[in-house]
Each structure stands twice: as structure tokens, then as C-alpha cells.
Amino acid sequence: MKSFLAGFSLVLALAPATLDRDVRAPGELTAAAVDAYARQAMESTGVPGMSLVVTRDGEVVHAAGYGHDSRGTPITADTPMRVASVSKSFTAAAVMTLVERGEIRLDEPVAAQLPGFRMADPRAAEITVRQLLNQTSGLSDTSVDVTDLGDAASLADYTARLADDRLAAEPGTRWEYCNVNYNLAARLVETASGRRFGDYLREHVFTPLGMTSSAVSDEVVRPADGRNSIFGLWLPRPELDAFLDESGSGGVITTAADMGRWLRLHTGDGRPLVKRQSLETMHAPSGIHEYGMGWSPDRESGLLVHSGNLFTYNAVQAISPGTGYGFAVMTDSAGLTDETYAVMAGLAAMSEGRTPDVPGGDRQLFELVLAAIALLAAGLGITGALRARRWAAKRAGRARWRVAVRLVPALLPVALLAAYPDLVSILMNGRTVTWAQVTYYAAPLSIALLAAAAAGVLVTITRLVRLKG
């Protein structure tokens, strides 16, 4: 999604607003400064609900919630939020606890350690556990049936459904972000430990850290429905059906308070969860790509980060190896832009004594433009239909091919609509995109495009009818 959203930001090319300087703390980051920045960010972005936490070394600087959830309940630091792909770092940590116990061998083939894992590609037998966690296994959305996997009933079922799929590259030769890697890793945790993935996480990751409000099943921790913006109106919507429950790639539900405990682990020495060496392994890039095990460096800031984007929730986590700060920002909403990353970047700037940017109104402005396009398309469609008789009269007796050429422009939006999911997939670096998905965070764009296509069809049909008449 980040690549998709980045494309829109280039189209808008809007300069961000800057925070009033009196909000910035002159020395260390304070709770008051974080709170003031968060409130200004809420106002400038228009998101309906957000929670965040800032830590430094072993202390929480500030943890709080802002706005209300879709049930109308005030959001606090204890409000459960879906954190999507931020979950990957939790899965990697679970794997590393078993590596330290000798139950999982990081540099040996997954197939030799995971009963039931096979693919219609002999190269799959060479994939190592490290390659799964580093996303260098050769697995890709372009070579597996992601839609079929989304209907899986369990991690075991998910793994079995890979039997007919293939790799897109030789293991260990190319990096490609693919959720399958981490769902296989979660299944490996199950088989190595003899426990369900969610139970293992609770017993060996969440509980040791004091994360008592975290889970990978909404039957254990129930978040409110997230929201999508439809031309500025935030509507509650259930998260899109997919493989979420017990998922190792995106199933974690947690709170800002619990994320504070998680961040303190990663800015410390790994205790009480893993040894420092394991923590360093998780944070280190592979030799193929800068991505590590659920963490990736931000080249501009030097932070280690990972975003999480579902269709009704967004989240981001970050740690600063240089300053010892940790940041997590979560929203129970998803729109055309991911505001969590921008808020996190602002907090990181403040922690370094720099004046942060406040996320601007990119989404609101873009949605207003799309609403105008939808209304204009509807108006032009009605006008074109009403003038179809005049249009046909002017072209009476002309060669059919000339008339056909004049009809093409009205049908261009139809062609664009037909290719819409595939075009979005290209913007997202080949990630699979379905029709259902573009009705969520991209709803304003989808509606505008649909309005333009409907107008084109209406004009074309009325003109053909008048020509025959």
C-alpha cells in the first residue's frame, strides 16, 4: 500500500504544514510535547481515532488515545487496535525464542522442519527459516494464489494450500515482500512448539513482556470495527474477510500501552524474551536487501521501522538505535494516505530536537477533488445523453469507422475501470489487489472512476440508439 499511497502523494505534491515551535520541547521529549503534537495531527489529518506511545530506553514517555472508536467509545492507551503487518516482528520474535531453545534451526530448510509443507516447485525444498523471515524465500504474490490462501481456516490449512503453487525466484536470490513467508513461519512455530500460534505468542511473547491486552484472534481481544473515508465521511466497516485469525503476517491486536512494553524490549537488550544476539539478528538486514526480520531501516531518519496496513486500520512502529527512543502510532481508520507514518516521523523529529512536520490535509483535498470529478462526470454523462440526438444528426451518413472513432473517448473510463485492480497492483509492486479491496481505503477513487465509466456507457448507448433511429 505504501507504494500506492506514495503515487498519490506525488500527484498532489502538497507541502506539509509545520508545527508551531512552542510545542517542541527544548531538550528531551516530554509527555506534554507529544500530546500537543498528537492533538494537532488529529486536527490536521481529520482521522477519527488514533493511539500512540513513545518510549525511551526502559521508560514510557507518553501513551494515550485520541478521538472515539466506531462504537463511540473514547480511545485510550488501552484501546485494542489491529496492527496488521507490524505483526511480523512478533512472529519473528516467536521464531527466535524457539531457535534459542534448539526447536527451530534458522539456516536449515523449512521443508525438513515443517510437516505438510510442499509446493509444486522443487526449489521450495531449499527455503530456509531465515529466508522466510528476511522475505528472500522466492515466494511472491505473483506466483501463489493469494485469493485461495485468504480463505484458509487455519495455519495448517493455509500451508497445505501451497501445494499447487510455485516460487517466483530461487531462494536467497531476491527480496520480495510476501505475507506467505510469515504465515509459514507462524505454522512452523506451531509444529515446533506443539502449541497453537496464538497460545504460543501469549505464553512466550506477550505474557513475559506484560502485554496482557494483546492477541492474534479477535475472539480473545475484540477491537471495534475500523473505518473508511468516503469523501470525508468516516464510515464503520468490518475488516475485509481474509486469513486474519491466528495469522503470523498480520493478525496481532494490541494497545498503545502494550506496544510500549514491546518497544522497550527492542531498545533494550532483548530480555526477558531473547538474548541480545537474537535481537541483533532480527534487526539486521539480509545480504540481499535492507529488510530484516520484521524491521527495515528508514534511510532518511536512521530509524528501524515497520508499517502495517489493513483495509480499516493502519499502524507503524519504529525504534531509534542512536537515541533509544521507540514509537508506535495506530489508527482505527484507513484512507488514501497512511497518516500513522507521518505522525511517527514527526515524533521522531521532535525526539532529536528538530521541528516536525505536521501531516497536512492531503487526503481531504484529494477526496474533495475526487468528489468534484465524480459530480462532473455525472453531469457530463447526463448532458451527453440529452444531446445524443444532435450528436447523431451531425454524423449521419459518415463512414462507420469514423463514427466509431468518435465514440472511443467516452469509453476510455470504462477501459480504465476494467483494468483498475491490475493498475493498482502495479503501483503496489505486484501485490495482489481484488475488486473488494479497492472498495475500502480507495473507495473515493473507486467511486469517481465508476461515475466516469457509467457516464461514458450512458453517453455511448444513447448515441448509438440515436444513430440507429
C-alpha positions, 0 to 999 in steps of 0.5 A, a space after each residue: 500500500 505504501 507504494 500506492 499511497 506514495 503515487 498519490 502523494 506525488 500527484 498532489 505534491 502538497 507541502 506539509 504544514 509545520 508545527 508551531 515551535 512552542 510545542 517542541 520541547 527544548 531538550 528531551 521529549 516530554 509527555 506534554 510535547 507529544 500530546 500537543 503534537 498528537 492533538 494537532 495531527 488529529 486536527 490536521 489529518 481529520 482521522 477519527 481515532 488514533 493511539 500512540 506511545 513513545 518510549 525511551 530506553 526502559 521508560 514510557 514517555 507518553 501513551 494515550 488515545 485520541 478521538 472515539 472508536 466506531 462504537 463511540 467509545 473514547 480511545 485510550 492507551 488501552 484501546 485494542 487496535 489491529 496492527 496488521 503487518 507490524 505483526 511480523 516482528 512478533 512472529 519473528 520474535 516467536 521464531 527466535 525464542 524457539 531457535 534459542 531453545 534448539 526447536 527451530 534451526 534458522 539456516 536449515 530448510 523449512 521443508 525438513 522442519 515443517 510437516 505438510 509443507 510442499 509446493 509444486 516447485 522443487 526449489 521450495 525444498 531449499 527455503 530456509 527459516 531465515 529466508 522466510 523471515 528476511 522475505 528472500 524465500 522466492 515466494 511472491 504474490 505473483 506466483 501463489 494464489 493469494 485469493 485461495 490462501 485468504 480463505 484458509 481456516 487455519 495455519 495448517 490449512 493455509 500451508 497445505 494450500 501451497 501445494 499447487 503453487 510455485 516460487 517466483 525466484 530461487 531462494 536467497 536470490 531476491 527480496 520480495 515482500 510476501 505475507 506467505 513467508 510469515 504465515 509459514 513461519 507462524 505454522 512452523 512455530 506451531 509444529 515446533 512448539 506443539 502449541 497453537 500460534 496464538 497460545 504460543 505468542 501469549 505464553 512466550 511473547 506477550 505474557 513475559 513482556 506484560 502485554 496482557 491486552 494483546 492477541 492474534 484472534 479477535 475472539 480473545 481481544 475484540 477491537 471495534 470495527 475500523 473505518 473508511 473515508 468516503 469523501 470525508 465521511 468516516 464510515 464503520 466497516 468490518 475488516 475485509 474477510 481474509 486469513 486474519 485469525 491466528 495469522 503470523 503476517 498480520 493478525 496481532 491486536 494490541 494497545 498503545 500501552 502494550 506496544 510500549 512494553 514491546 518497544 522497550 524490549 527492542 531498545 533494550 537488550 532483548 530480555 526477558 524474551 531473547 538474548 541480545 544476539 537474537 535481537 541483533 539478528 532480527 534487526 539486521 538486514 539480509 545480504 540481499 536487501 535492507 529488510 530484516 526480520 520484521 524491521 527495515 531501516 528508514 534511510 532518511 531518519 536512521 530509524 528501524 521501522 515497520 508499517 502495517 496496513 489493513 483495509 480499516 486500520 493502519 499502524 507503524 512502529 519504529 525504534 531509534 538505535 542512536 537515541 533509544 527512543 521507540 514509537 508506535 502510532 495506530 489508527 482505527 481508520 484507513 484512507 488514501 494516505 497512511 497518516 500513522 507514518 507521518 505522525 511517527 516521523 514527526 515524533 521522531 523529529 521532535 525526539 532529536 530536537 528538530 521541528 516536525 512536520 505536521 501531516 497536512 490535509 492531503 487526503 481531504 483535498 484529494 477526496 474533495 477533488 475526487 468528489 468534484 470529478 465524480 459530480 462532473 462526470 455525472 453531469 457530463 454523462 447526463 448532458 451527453 445523453 440529452 444531446 445524443 440526438 444532435 450528436 447523431 444528426 451531425 454524423 449521419 451518413 459518415 463512414 462507420 469507422 469514423 463514427 466509431 472513432 468518435 465514440 472511443 473517448 467516452 469509453 476510455 473510463 470504462 477501459 480504465 475501470 476494467 483494468 483498475 485492480 491490475 493498475 493498482 497492483 502495479 503501483 503496489 509492486 505486484 501485490 495482489 489487489 481484488 475488486 473488494 479491496 479497492 472498495 475500502 481505503 480507495 473507495 473515493 477513487 473507486 467511486 469517481 472512476 465508476 461515475 466516469 465509466 457509467 457516464 461514458 456507457 450512458 453517453 455511448 448507448 444513447 448515441 448509438 440508439 440515436 444513430 440507429 433511429 
